[in-house]
């Protein structure tokens, strides 16, 4: 018998090839995406448009598109320009967010939002503060064990749990400052496992002074920031024909909500929509039936944008049709931070291959609307 491997011993070359093929197969897998579409009317007593906007807390980008529009109305432009401010704090100790003074000043007297900046949800420790006073921590296994806090395994950890979710109710905590629970959490953040992060912070309260947060964190490196705003007019834009009552579209008469969703992605990406044979970047074209509008107004706001600001934008877009307009519909699209530990409400959010969680409103002239909610592989079904 020639010298070689005995029976049952793996061939290293074959094992290597097998692992490589398995890895390539996984890379070719298309991650699961969920798109939920529904229709309603803003005047309907059971319309949930406001609730969906107000419970999507950490928003990175807001875009709206108005066909047959060349100049933005003053009321709408004023709202766009007033979409900030928010704050960036460098190396902020986590124990500052559970301090009694912070809770009394910001959490109890308005809607306070915070999110760790430049952290990867699938690799790093991440933190989010929700306006209901819940502090959500997504911690790696070592940090979780070192803090000694009570939590639960992340539902996206896989077979071997490497991430844990901890939820701390600041409202409840602040009413029990002498409790063992508060002392244990404070000791964990200050002494046992001090954690520092770069944070984005924002606070919404009618009539509050904008400098309050700046002065409160004056001992740290804090910057006031304004969202970036991009305004443009798109000419000769092919637009899908839509009918408010036909969410699934109608052959040769109207496009579906899913077709519109894909088309909006192409428009916001500045992709060519004519499917020219010599275009090697994009072969996408506008779904049919379609119509070409002479001009359309496109606005994109990028930053840390509060739900309260987005709700006002949506309400103003509804009022856009109070006077007769050539446009049959307008859209408002909102994209969440890919590395936020939550998507809607307190639903756990993961990244995997995309990290997307977003929603889109199509507002029709009769006050009907379509609502489209989309999430990626590591998310529950949108609410």
N, C-alpha and C positions, 0 to 999 in steps of 0.2 A: 504494500500500500504506500503510495507516495506520501511524503511528509506533508502535513497540513493540519487544519483544525479538526478536532474530534467532533463527533455527533453531539448536537445540542449546544455547542459553543457558537456564539454569534460571529458572523463575518463583519469585521469593523467597517469595511468598505460598503457593504450592503446596508448596514445600520445607518451609516452617514447619509447614504443616498435616500434611504427611507425617511429619515428625519427631515432632510431637505425638501423632499416631495410633499411631506405632510405640512411643512411650514408654508410652502408655496400655495398649497390648497387653501390653507387658512387665510392667506393674504388675498386670495381671489374671492373669498366669501364676501357677499354683499351684506353689510350689517342691517339688522332689522330697523326699519323706520316706521313710525305710526303717524298717520295724518287723519285727523277727525274733522269732518265738515258738517256744519249745521246751518239752518236758516231760521230767522225770526224777524221781528219788527221791534224797533226801539220803543214803540209805544205799548208793547205787549206787557201785561202785568207780570208775566213769568219770564220776561227776557233776563238773561243772566250776563249780559255784556259788561255791566259795571262790576259785578263780582269777579269775573274772569280777569279784568284789567287790574283790579285792586289787589288780587292775590298772586299776581306774577311780580315778585318783589324786586329782583335785581336785573335791570334792563340795560343793555349795552348799546343798542342801536334802534332808532325809530325812523321809519321812512314813510312818507305818503306820496301818492301819485294822483294828480288831477288831470284827466284828459281835457282837451279843448280849453286850456288855461295858459295864459302867457305871463300874467302878473298876479302875484299873491295878494289876496285881500288884506287890508291893514290889520283886522282883528286876528286873522290867522298868523300873520307875520309877527305880530307882537307876542303871541303865545310861543312861537318858535324861539324868538330871541330871549324869552324869559324862561328857558328850560333848565336853567341852573339856579344857584351854584351847587357844587359838591366839593368835598375836601379830601385831600390826600395827606395821610399822616405816616411818617417813616418810623419804623421800629417802635410801634406802640405796644407796650406790655398788655397782655390779655386781661390781667387783673383790673385794668382801668375800666373795662366794660361791665364789671360786676360791682364797681364802687357805688356806694349808696348815693353819693352826690350826683354821679353820672345818671343813675336810674331816675332820680327825682327831677333832674334838670331836663333830660331829653326823652327818656323812655316813657315817663308818665305824663308828659306835657306835649305830646305830639306823636308823630310817626317817625321813628328813628331807624335808619338803615345803615348797615355796615357789611363790608365784604373784604376778605383778604385779597390782596393784589399781587399778581405775578406768582400765584401758587397753582399747582396742577392737582386737580381733584383726585386723580388716579395714583398720584405719587406722594404728594405732600400733605401736611396738616393744613386744613382750611377751616375758616370760621365765617359764619354769617349771622348777623343780627336782624331779626324780622320786626316789623312794626307792632306786632302783638306782644313784644317783649321776650320772645323766645330766642335764646342764643344757641345756635346749632354748630356743633364741632364735628368735623370729620377727621379722625385721628388715625395715624398708623399704629400698628400693634404695640410697638415699643413705647410710644408716647402714652397711649391709652393705659397700659399697665403701670407706667411710672406715675401717672396722675392719680391713679386709684379711684377714678370717678366711675359711676354706674352708667352703662350705656348698653348698646346692642350691636351685634355684628352687622356690618353693611350687607345689604341684600345683593350687592354686586361683587362680593369678594371672591366668589367661586368656591372651589372645594376647600381651599386653605384660607381661613379668615385672616386677612391682612389689614383691614380697615374697620373702624368702629365708629358708631354715631352716638354722640352725647347731646342731649337736649336739656338746657337749663332755663327754667322759667324765672326771668328776672323780676317780674311783678310779685310772684310768690316769695322769692328770695329776699326782696327788700323789706317785706313785712315781718321777716323773722331773722333780724340781724344777729340776735343772740343765740340762734339755733346752732346745733352741731353741724347741720348740713352746710350752712353759710360759712362757718369757720373752716370746715374741711375743704370746701371749694376754694376759699380765699387762700388757705395755706398751700393747696396744691398749685395754684397759679403764681403765688408769690415766692414760695420757698422750695417746695418739693420738685416742681417742674416748671420753672419760669419760661413762659413762651412769649415771643415778640413777633409781630407781623407788620408788614406794610398794609395799611387799611385805606379803603375808600369809605367815606362817611357822608351821610346826607340826613337832613332833618327837615320835616315839614310841619309847620304850625302857622296858622294864619295870624299875621300881625307880629310874629317873633322877629327879633333883630337878627340880621344875617351874620353879625360878627360874634354871636354868642359862642358858637363852636370854635371859632378861631381863638377867642380869649380863653375858653375852657382848657384847650390843649396847647396853650402858649409855651409850656415847658418842653414841648416836643417839636420836631420839625414838621410843621403843618403848612400846607399850601391850599389856597382857595383856587378852584378850577372852574372853568366854564365849558360846557359841551362844545364840540366842534360842529359847525353847521355848514352844510354844502347845499347850495341852491342852484338849480339848473333848469333849462328849458330844452326838452327833447323835441326835435322837429320830425315830421313825416313818420310818426310812430305807428306801426301796425298793432291794433288792439283787438282782442277777442270780443266777439259779440256775446253779450250776456243777457239772460232773462232772470229776474229775481226769483221767480217761482220755480225755476228749473235748475236745481242744484246739480243734477247729474247731466245737465245739458240736453240738447235735442238735436238729432241728426240733421245737418244742413241748416239748422235754425239758430242754435245757441251752443256755446262751449260750456264745458263742465267746470265745477269748482276746482278739481284737480288740474285740469288743463290751465286754468288761470293761475294757479299756484306756481306751476312750473314756469309759466311765461313771466310772472313777476320776478322770479329768481334770475331769469336771463336779463330782464330790464335793469334790475338793481346791480347786476354785475357788468353792465355796459356791454353785453354781448351783442353781436350782429344777429339780426332776426330774419335775414333774407335767404339763408341757406344757399349762398353762392358756391358753385362747384370748386372754385379756387381758394375757398376759405378753409384753411387747415386747423383753425382754432375752434370754430363752432359750426356745426351743421344744423343747429336748431333753427326752426322757423315758427312764426306765430301760428297757433292753432286756428282751425277754420270752423265756422265762418269768422271773418275778421273785417275790420274797417280801418282805414288809415286816417289818423287825426293829424291835423296840420301842426299842432304843438301840444305838448303836455308838460306840466310843471312837476318837477321831482325835487323833494326835500329830504335830506338825510341828516339826522342828529346823532352824534356819537359821544358817549361819555357814561356817566352814572346817572340814569334818568329815572325819576321817581314815578310810580304809578299814578300819583295825583296829577302830575303834569300831563301824562298820557291820556288820562280821563278827560281833562279839559280840551286836549287836541281832538279827541274823538267827538266830543260834544260840539265843538266848533265845526268840524267836518260835516256833522249832521245838519247844522244850520246853514251850510253852504248852499243847500237846495231850497232855502226859504224864498229865494228869488229864482225865476226861471234861468236855467243854465243849459248850455249845449251838451255838457258832459252827462251821460246816463248814469255814471257811478264814479266813485273815488275809492282809493284803498289806503289803509293804514296798517303797516307791518311793524312788529316789535320783536326784537331778538334778545334773548337773555344771555347772561354771561355763561360761557361754556364750562367754567370751572366753579360755578356756584354749587354748594352742597344741596340746594333745593331747587325745584322748578316752580310748580304752583304750590301755594300754601306751604305745608311742611313735607311734601312729597320728596323723597330722596332722589337726587340726581347724580348720574355718573357720566363719564366721558366716553370710554372705550375708543371708538373710531371717529367720533364727531363732536359729541357734547352738545348738540343742538337742542334747544327748547324755545319755541317761538309761536307767535300767533299772528293772524292777519284778518282784518275786517274789510269786507267789500260793502260799501255804503251806497245804497240805491236812492234815486230821487224820491221814491215813495216812502222812504224811511224803513224799508225792508233792509236786512243785512244778511250777509253770509259771514260765518265765523269759522276760521280754519286754525286748528291747533296741531302743532307738529312736535314730536320728540324723537330722540335717537334710540339706540339699542339699550342703553342703561337707564331707562325711565319706565314708570308705570304708564298706563293709558292716560292721556290728558283728561282733566276733570270735566 
